[in-house]
């Protein structure tokens, strides 16, 4: 709106400012309406989350007689087969009157089960803690209830959608590809493997799979043979690491612990003969009395890397939790070091900081892994209590070791590891 002219009369000037007041009054009304709409959206989302939370509590109460909202014992269902997840997600998506994946190819798979009777008769050997027939019946009924609620709401889990895609691909004439290449196979969910199997017919060079079970950072454990993918006698172990130095590799491998890691072929994997042709400095481990001291030392270390000629974008910082990663970003920014989150899409030259999980697939010239302290690594919330399920407890600990191993081996030349208080029991003595 143009500025008032100096030649206006008093009445014209008053009219002008009245119009201005009207304009800003209307603008205020519009903004208030938008704010009310946004508040309504936030409230709706809050109610939706509250509803989902109540579903978890209800499911936990049905299965285990508990109302715990923080960590229900049913956080991983050992009864739905092949690590396929809990509740309705593990039992697959449902069309009216049936569950998808019920084509019945050969031996019945867990995702092919259509009735409670079939589920009760299905074998679950090697699934962890045994469960009674009555408990399995409760699991089925609870999963059916959650599946029904999702259907009524017009919603689906990611696994349900994947299973529906599998059902469609199993229909005659639906084959899409002759060859499929799979990378990071160790972290794929059983439903994703079923999708890949359905996407390409079995044959010569049907699936080429690259996987490293020592880098398994998610709770997905599968036997490819049970999913119709034969790999025994057809695999080759790669033993040369070109990402990091021999010194970093020698320090990091013991993080995995003495227990063997099971591969996708069901056999115990080994790192015997694993080596790197590159050499450099040994990793540096630093202990601090407080988190503030640890973050100060982190800033000093990264400043020394920058002063030595390492570019900011070639520096990565990893922490087990997003909260500690944010503390690191804030501390580095306060020290005048440009820092961005790992997930940020930017060409700016800045150090990157994020969670250990987010480091997967990345590579940096220098890496700082912080917060590797007792009580933090392993993360207690990610480990099943031994008294609840000894097998799951051991598998969870192994997965936490893999998470730390992955974070540390993102470093090409320089690795710095720090902790506050007592070091993680995973760190070499």
Secondary structure, 3 states (H helix, E strand, C coil): CCCCCCCCCHHHHHHHHHHHHHHHHHHHHHHHHHHHHHHHHHHHHHHHHHHHHHHHHHHHHHHHCCCCCCCCHHHCCCCCCCCCCCHHHHHCCEECCEECCCCCCCCCCHHHCCCHHHHHHCCCCCCCCCCCHHHHHHHHHHHHHHHHHHHHCCCCCHHHHHHHHHHHHCCCCCCCECCEEECCHHHCCHHHHHHHHHHECCCCCCEEECCCHHHCCCCCCCCHHHHCCCCCCCCCCCCECCCCCHHHHHHHHHHHCCCCEECCCCCEECCCCCECCCCCCCCEEEEECCHHHHHHHHHHHHHHHHHCCCCHHHEEEEECCHHHHHHHHHHHHHCCCCEEECCCCCCCCCEEEEECHHHCCCCEEEEEECCCECCCCCCHHHCCCCCCCHHHHHHHHHHHHHHHHHHHCCEEEEEEEEEECCECCCCCC
